[in-house]
Amino acid sequence: MKRSRTVVWLDYGPLSYIFISPAQHQIHHSRLPEHRDKNCGFAFAFWDALFGTLYVPKDREVFPMGLGDGTDGEWHSIWRMHVWPVRMAAKLLTGRELLPDENVQRPLT
């Protein structure tokens, strides 16, 4: 089953070069190749402008959202969205598992 969300296209006009608008945040979740790795900032667009990742749409755009690799459903849990990235970052930094899989208690789904 595919999940969908209501898309409210709200941009900030010229302020979109300073602040990330809801429209820009939606671009960040697009599956289209031209939107990949764009608008990574949380609140301020000037960071994306500084690093060359700012994408300010001129008009409303319609596009598919998601990861595009078939793993969207795997990210629909608190564990996957909040704990897993910290665990993987720790593994990258230390070279070892923070919590081996057999010791991890996951919530019942």
C-alpha positions, 0 to 999 in steps of 0.5 A: 500500500502506498502512503500519500500525504496532502501537499500544501505548496507554500513558498516564501517568494524572495525570502526563499533564499533566506528561509526554507519554505514548505515548498522547498522542504517538499522538494527535499523529499522528491524522488526526481533526480534533479531534486536529489540532495537539494534543500537539506537545511532545516530552517535557513536556505542560505546554508544550502546556497553556500554549499550549492544545494539550494533549489528554489522552484519558480512555480508549483511543481508536481513530483513523486515523493519518497526514497525511490528505492522501495524502502519507504515503508521501512522508515515508518517507525520511530526506531528507523527514523530516530535510533537507526541513524544514530546507530549507523553514525556511531558505527561509522565513527567507531568502526563497530556496532553501538548495539548489535542486532541481537541486543536491540529491543524493537517495539512491537509492530 
